[in-house]
Amino acid sequence: MMSHEGTPAENDVSPEWRKKIIHACLELDGQMLMASDAPPDRSSGPMRSVYVNVMVKEVAEAERIFKGLSEGGQIQMPIGETFWSKSFGMLTDRFGTHWMVNAEFKNG
């Protein structure tokens, strides 16, 4: 993770935003998830219409991830089997980020 502080972008954000994250990277099973904090003047609020999708091979791993992300959040669709996935669920985490968690697709 890298904050705005100490980068060329430091002067483009207010002092209270300088310790916020400008770039974060998480690698999970060879997949890269990248994110950053967007200052209020460059955002319409928390991610309102975007879902981050996590796809894993095992149902137990999907359930573990779903449980962790849902702590302090709100579940829209409990994790369970669907017509396309061995296990799928939807939630909003405690920070307002929407998530979809999938275990490997059926027939695929």
C-alpha positions as CSV (number, residue, x, y, z in Angstrom):
1,M,0.0,0.0,0.0
2,M,1.1,3.5,-0.7
3,S,-0.4,6.7,0.7
4,H,-0.7,10.0,-1.2
5,E,2.0,11.4,1.2
6,G,5.4,11.5,-0.4
7,T,4.1,11.1,-4.0
8,P,3.7,13.7,-6.7
9,A,0.0,13.5,-6.0
10,E,0.4,14.7,-2.4
11,N,-0.1,18.4,-3.3
12,D,-3.3,17.5,-5.2
13,V,-5.2,16.3,-2.1
14,S,-6.1,18.1,1.1
15,P,-3.9,17.6,4.1
16,E,-6.4,15.3,5.8
17,W,-6.2,13.0,2.7
18,R,-2.4,12.7,2.5
19,K,-2.3,9.6,4.7
20,K,-5.1,7.9,2.7
21,I,-4.3,5.2,0.2
22,I,-3.4,6.2,-3.4
23,H,-2.5,2.7,-4.5
24,A,-3.1,-0.7,-2.9
25,C,-2.5,-4.1,-4.5
26,L,-3.6,-7.5,-3.3
27,E,-2.5,-10.7,-5.0
28,L,-4.7,-13.8,-4.4
29,D,-4.0,-17.0,-6.2
30,G,-2.3,-15.2,-9.1
31,Q,-5.0,-12.7,-9.5
32,M,-4.4,-9.0,-8.8
33,L,-6.9,-6.7,-7.1
34,M,-6.0,-3.0,-7.1
35,A,-7.7,-0.2,-5.3
36,S,-7.3,3.4,-4.0
37,D,-9.1,5.9,-1.8
38,A,-10.8,8.6,-4.0
39,P,-11.0,12.0,-2.4
40,P,-14.5,13.3,-2.0
41,D,-14.1,15.9,-4.8
42,R,-13.4,13.0,-7.2
43,S,-16.1,10.6,-6.0
44,S,-19.9,10.5,-5.8
45,G,-19.6,8.5,-2.6
46,P,-18.9,4.8,-1.8
47,M,-19.1,2.3,-4.6
48,R,-22.8,2.4,-5.3
49,S,-23.1,0.4,-8.5
50,V,-19.9,-1.6,-8.6
51,Y,-19.4,-5.1,-7.3
52,V,-16.0,-6.7,-6.8
53,N,-16.1,-10.3,-7.7
54,V,-14.0,-13.0,-6.1
55,M,-13.8,-16.4,-7.8
56,V,-12.2,-19.3,-6.0
57,K,-12.1,-23.0,-6.7
58,E,-13.3,-24.5,-3.4
59,V,-16.7,-24.0,-1.7
60,A,-15.0,-23.9,1.7
61,E,-12.7,-21.0,0.6
62,A,-15.7,-19.1,-0.8
63,E,-17.5,-19.5,2.5
64,R,-14.4,-18.4,4.4
65,I,-14.0,-15.2,2.3
66,F,-17.8,-14.5,2.4
67,K,-17.9,-14.8,6.2
68,G,-14.9,-12.5,6.6
69,L,-16.2,-9.8,4.3
70,S,-19.7,-9.9,5.8
71,E,-18.5,-9.2,9.3
72,G,-20.0,-5.8,10.2
73,G,-21.5,-5.6,6.7
74,Q,-24.9,-6.5,5.2
75,I,-25.7,-9.7,3.3
76,Q,-27.8,-9.2,0.1
77,M,-27.8,-12.9,-0.9
78,P,-26.6,-15.6,1.5
79,I,-23.9,-17.8,0.1
80,G,-25.2,-21.0,-1.3
81,E,-25.5,-23.1,-4.5
82,T,-26.9,-21.5,-7.6
83,F,-27.6,-22.7,-11.1
84,W,-24.2,-21.4,-12.3
85,S,-22.0,-21.8,-9.3
86,K,-21.2,-24.4,-6.6
87,S,-21.4,-21.5,-4.1
88,F,-22.3,-17.8,-4.6
89,G,-23.2,-14.9,-2.3
90,M,-23.5,-11.1,-2.4
91,L,-22.8,-8.6,0.3
92,T,-21.8,-5.1,1.2
93,D,-18.8,-5.0,3.6
94,R,-18.5,-2.6,6.6
95,F,-16.8,0.0,4.3
96,G,-19.7,0.1,1.8
97,T,-17.9,-2.0,-0.9
98,H,-20.2,-4.5,-2.7
99,W,-18.9,-8.0,-3.2
100,M,-19.9,-11.1,-5.1
101,V,-18.2,-14.3,-4.0
102,N,-18.2,-17.4,-6.3
103,A,-16.9,-20.9,-6.0
104,E,-16.0,-22.4,-9.4
105,F,-18.7,-22.3,-12.0
106,K,-20.7,-25.5,-12.6
107,N,-19.9,-27.2,-15.9
108,G,-16.7,-25.2,-16.3
